[in-house]
Amino acid sequence: MLETSLRTLLGPTGWLSEPEDVEPFLVDWSGHCCVRPIGVARPASTADVAATVKLCARADVVIIPQGGRTGLVAGNFPHDRNSIILSLSRMNKVEPITPGDFCVSVGAGVVLGQLHAALNDTDLILPLHLGSEGSAQIGGLIATNAGGNMAFRYGMMQDMVLGLEVVLPDGEIWNGMRRLIKDNCGFQLRRLFCGSEGRLGIITGAVLKLQPAPRSHATALMALPDLQAAVVFGETLRRTFGEAVIGLEFINDTALAIALQQIGELKFPFDVPAPAYLLAEIASTIPGIDLVAEMENALAAGLQRGQLTNAVIAQNNTQRAALWKLRDELPEGQRREGPQCHHDVSVPVSQIAEFVNVCSADAEALVPGIRVCAFGHMGDGNIHYNFSTPAGGNFDDKEEELSAAVYARVDEFGGSVAAEHGLGRLKTGLADTYRSASERDLMRRLRVAFNPTDILNPGVIVD
Ligand SMILES: Cc1cc2nc3c(=O)[nH]c(=O)nc-3n(C[C@H](O)[C@H](O)[C@H](O)COP(=O)(O)OP(=O)(O)OC[C@H]3O[C@@H](n4cnc5c(N)ncnc54)[C@H](O)[C@@H]3O)c2cc1C
C-alpha cells in the first residue's frame, strides 16, 4: 500500500493523511479549494523526495509539487483524487553564503522573505521582491519563473538561477548545483526547469546569484494627469538614471482608491487623488551620491513641464516602506473588495496606456460601470489588468466575455496572455488559443521527454 510505504519512509511529520492535517494544503491565496488527495508528503531531504517519487510512480499516483501556495493560476493543487501533494516546506535550509562567488545555495522550501532576512547582514541581496514574499518558496518561484518589481533591471527568476537540483519523474536526481555564470556544456537544463510549473521535475535545491546591496535609495510616488503621462515619464526616468532605476510601477486611480478603502493602514500622501500614479525607486552601490537630490531635480523638471501634478520622495526607510506598501497591497485590497476578474498580461511598454484605454472601453461596453484596476510593472510592460464589479452590482455573468475581450486585445498588441504568473490549469486552454501549433507541440515533446507517464502535475502548461 502506497500510504503505508510513504508513512514508513517519511515518518509521522513527513506523511499527512488525516483530514485536519491535509486541509491547510488545500487552499491557496486565491481561496481555491481542491479535490482531496490521498495525502501530503513533506520530505526533509532530496533522497526522500526521490524515494517518494519512485513509490508514487510504481503505484501510478500523480504528484503535485507544492511550494507556498501563492501561485495564482491553480497549478499548485490536485484535480484528481488519485494524487498526492508533495510539499517542499521542510527543505528550508539556507547554506552559508559564499561572498566571493556572489551566490547562495538554498533548499527549495526556503521562503523568499526568509532568504532576504538571512542576507540582511551580508551586503548582498537577491533582487526579487513581490507581494507574496512572506509565503512564496524558492522552488515555487523558480517553477513559475517569477518576475516581480525589479525584473526589468535584474531579470526574472531564470536570470538568478546558477545551479539547480531536481528530482525527475522517474525518481532520478539531477545534481546541477553549479556556482557558475558561464556554463555552456550543452542544453541549458537549468533554464528548462525555470517556468516548468512542476511539469518536468521537482526542484529540491538551487544556487542563486546575488547582487551587491545598494547603499542608497531614493523612492518617489508621483501623481500624473493620465496613464500615458506615466509611460512617458517612466521613459524619462530610465533615460536619466539608467541602471540605477530598480523599481518603476504604475497604478491607476481605481486600483489605489479600492486598496485605500479596504486596507486601513495604507497612507495616501497627497491631498487629492489623481488619474494615475508612478512609483519609482533609484538605487546605487556607489558611496557619496545624493540620490534624493537627483530625484528631486528630475521630479521638479516633470512638475514644471506639467508631466506630473504632484510628487513625494521618501525621507527615510519607514516612508519608503509605506510607499511600496501602497503598491504591494493592491491585490489584497481588490481581493477584499469582492468578486474580481483578473488578467496577468504584458504588452510593449510604450503601449501600456493605449492598451488599458481600449480594454477599458471594451469592458465598459460589456458591463456599464465596471471598475478597472490596472497596475503593474512599467519597466517591462507587465500589466495586472483586473476588474471589480460595478459598485453595488455584479459582472452580469459576463466574466468570460470580459476576459476574451482582454486577451484578444493582448494578441492585437503583440503581447503575452501570461506574463509572470504562468499558465497553471487556469490558462493552459487559453494559451492553446494563442500559441502556434508548433510552439505547443515543442512543449508537448519536452513534457513527454521528461515526464513520459504524466505523473507530475498533469493538465499544467500542456494538457
Ligand atoms: C499577493 C501576491 C503577489 C504576487 N506578486 C507576484 C509578482 O509580482 N510576480 C510574480 O511573478 N508572481 C507574483 N505572484 C504569484 C506567486 O507568488 C508566484 O507565482 C510564486 O512564484 C509562487 O511560489 P509558491 O512557492 O507559492 O508556489 P506554489 O503556488 O505552491 O506553486 C506554483 C507552481 O509551481 C509548482 N512548484 C512549486 N514548488 C515547486 C518545486 N519545488 N518544484 C517544482 N514545481 C514546483 C507548483 O506545482 C505550481 O505549479 C503573486 C502572488 C500573490 C498572492
PDBQT file of the ligand as one rigid body, heavy atoms in Angstrom, charges set to zero:
ROOT
HETATM    1  C1  LIG A 501      -0.143  38.998  -3.366  1.00  0.00    +0.000 C 
HETATM    2  C2  LIG A 501       0.594  38.294  -4.469  1.00  0.00    +0.000 A 
HETATM    3  C3  LIG A 501       1.509  38.991  -5.238  1.00  0.00    +0.000 A 
HETATM    4  C4  LIG A 501       2.203  38.349  -6.261  1.00  0.00    +0.000 A 
HETATM    5  N1  LIG A 501       3.100  39.065  -6.994  1.00  0.00    +0.000 NA
HETATM    6  C5  LIG A 501       3.793  38.444  -7.953  1.00  0.00    +0.000 A 
HETATM    7  C6  LIG A 501       4.751  39.166  -8.719  1.00  0.00    +0.000 A 
HETATM    8  O1  LIG A 501       4.946  40.366  -8.545  1.00  0.00    +0.000 OA
HETATM    9  N2  LIG A 501       5.453  38.491  -9.646  1.00  0.00    +0.000 N 
HETATM   10  C7  LIG A 501       5.267  37.150  -9.890  1.00  0.00    +0.000 A 
HETATM   11  O2  LIG A 501       5.935  36.586 -10.750  1.00  0.00    +0.000 OA
HETATM   12  N3  LIG A 501       4.349  36.445  -9.193  1.00  0.00    +0.000 NA
HETATM   13  C8  LIG A 501       3.618  37.046  -8.241  1.00  0.00    +0.000 A 
HETATM   14  N4  LIG A 501       2.693  36.339  -7.530  1.00  0.00    +0.000 N 
HETATM   15  C9  LIG A 501       2.458  34.914  -7.843  1.00  0.00    +0.000 C 
HETATM   16  C10 LIG A 501       3.218  33.904  -6.945  1.00  0.00    +0.000 C 
HETATM   17  O3  LIG A 501       3.664  34.485  -5.763  1.00  0.00    +0.000 OA
HETATM   18  C11 LIG A 501       4.366  33.304  -7.681  1.00  0.00    +0.000 C 
HETATM   19  O4  LIG A 501       3.844  32.562  -8.754  1.00  0.00    +0.000 OA
HETATM   20  C12 LIG A 501       5.269  32.374  -6.837  1.00  0.00    +0.000 C 
HETATM   21  O5  LIG A 501       6.390  32.139  -7.620  1.00  0.00    +0.000 OA
HETATM   22  C13 LIG A 501       4.662  31.050  -6.444  1.00  0.00    +0.000 C 
HETATM   23  O6  LIG A 501       5.516  30.437  -5.465  1.00  0.00    +0.000 OA
HETATM   24  P1  LIG A 501       4.925  29.392  -4.418  1.00  0.00    +0.000 P 
HETATM   25  O7  LIG A 501       6.043  28.854  -3.611  1.00  0.00    +0.000 OA
HETATM   26  O8  LIG A 501       3.795  29.963  -3.678  1.00  0.00    +0.000 OA
HETATM   27  O9  LIG A 501       4.437  28.220  -5.407  1.00  0.00    +0.000 OA
HETATM   28  P2  LIG A 501       3.053  27.460  -5.432  1.00  0.00    +0.000 P 
HETATM   29  O10 LIG A 501       1.936  28.406  -5.597  1.00  0.00    +0.000 OA
HETATM   30  O11 LIG A 501       2.960  26.492  -4.335  1.00  0.00    +0.000 OA
HETATM   31  O12 LIG A 501       3.236  26.645  -6.815  1.00  0.00    +0.000 OA
HETATM   32  C14 LIG A 501       3.249  27.321  -8.048  1.00  0.00    +0.000 C 
HETATM   33  C15 LIG A 501       3.602  26.314  -9.165  1.00  0.00    +0.000 C 
HETATM   34  O13 LIG A 501       4.934  25.864  -9.003  1.00  0.00    +0.000 OA
HETATM   35  C16 LIG A 501       4.979  24.441  -8.834  1.00  0.00    +0.000 C 
HETATM   36  N5  LIG A 501       6.003  24.195  -7.806  1.00  0.00    +0.000 N 
HETATM   37  C17 LIG A 501       6.059  24.706  -6.556  1.00  0.00    +0.000 A 
HETATM   38  N6  LIG A 501       7.181  24.307  -5.942  1.00  0.00    +0.000 NA
HETATM   39  C18 LIG A 501       7.840  23.508  -6.820  1.00  0.00    +0.000 A 
HETATM   40  C19 LIG A 501       9.059  22.788  -6.778  1.00  0.00    +0.000 A 
HETATM   41  N7  LIG A 501       9.850  22.804  -5.701  1.00  0.00    +0.000 N 
HETATM   42  N8  LIG A 501       9.414  22.067  -7.868  1.00  0.00    +0.000 NA
HETATM   43  C20 LIG A 501       8.646  22.042  -8.970  1.00  0.00    +0.000 A 
HETATM   44  N9  LIG A 501       7.479  22.698  -9.067  1.00  0.00    +0.000 NA
HETATM   45  C21 LIG A 501       7.079  23.424  -8.008  1.00  0.00    +0.000 A 
HETATM   46  C22 LIG A 501       3.583  24.047  -8.409  1.00  0.00    +0.000 C 
HETATM   47  O14 LIG A 501       3.292  22.717  -8.788  1.00  0.00    +0.000 OA
HETATM   48  C23 LIG A 501       2.738  25.067  -9.174  1.00  0.00    +0.000 C 
HETATM   49  O15 LIG A 501       2.556  24.658 -10.494  1.00  0.00    +0.000 OA
HETATM   50  C24 LIG A 501       1.962  36.965  -6.520  1.00  0.00    +0.000 A 
HETATM   51  C25 LIG A 501       1.046  36.266  -5.737  1.00  0.00    +0.000 A 
HETATM   52  C26 LIG A 501       0.366  36.913  -4.723  1.00  0.00    +0.000 A 
HETATM   53  C27 LIG A 501      -0.597  36.114  -3.909  1.00  0.00    +0.000 C 
ENDROOT
TORSDOF 0
